[in-house]
Amino acid sequence: MENQTTMHYFLLLEFSKNQDLQLLHFFIFFMLYLATVTTNLLIISAIAFDHRLHSPMYFFLMNLALQDIGIVSVIVPKSMINSLMGSRHISYSGCAAQIFFFLFLGASDFSLLTVMAYDRYVAICYPLHYGRVMNWKACIVIILLVWVTGILYGTLHTTGTFSILFCSNVVNQFFCDIPQLLKLSCSGINLFEVGILVASFIVGFGCFTFIIVSYAVIFKAVLRIPSEKGRQKALSTCIPHLLVVSMLLLSGCFAYLRRSSKTPSYLDFGLTVLYALLPPLFNPIIYSMRNKNIKCFLCHLWRF
């Protein structure tokens, strides 16, 4: 029996003993990673180089794209390398780093989605006050709070998770995920980590409720728009936003709250993909790629 003082590495999920299937996993994750990084980098480039996009809304979008690149870069490359090399190993410090950066960036991402809902609420419901409420000074303060909140959240979770004694080093997931690590505890329930999880769910549902209420008010305002095309444009943007946020929160909650099995589960894997890999891919498509100004810049870039 090993504990945290003697354990030097963990063994991540092995997708298959068959080398061809391992290579298939590498190819699928590589394409997913490439698509996510490419789309988000295009968004960052468009906002950075087009002066028409130098506004608070696009400033938030650029930070969201940075966070999404960070999330997939923390967990996907290691899994791809292991599949390519036929390995399962990740060092103890590497596992701790994965948890910290994944939670730091994930918490920042969700906080920023909440801020963006408020930004749209002010822009649509109080357009005459938008410049005063969402001025550059306020936006910079908000972004600093978002990043600092993510750092604190990642630090608390990492400290709580690695304060336990581990009876095994076999992690039934393709990266170091907290629910899977907590199953390896020798000491039973970790009250400190449980307290952090409970607080996280309360804050998460508070943010989710705020987003729902914000969009409900936005929908009410949109329905007053005389132009049917204007209503359709606003609704076609807001509804996908809600779907992505709902998928992120509900799949994450279900993954953390459900009773995990002792063996690898397709359900655990599917839920993890839902809240860890798909939102960073969908965010740039929903929030940015359908934006007229960004599409104009990308078309101009493509012609070069």
Helices and strands as residue ranges (DSSP letters): E 9-11, H 19-49, G 51-53, H 56-85, E 89-91, H 92-125, G 127-129, H 130-133, H 136-161, H 178-182, H 191-222, H 228-257, H 266-276, H 278-284, I 285-289, H 292-303
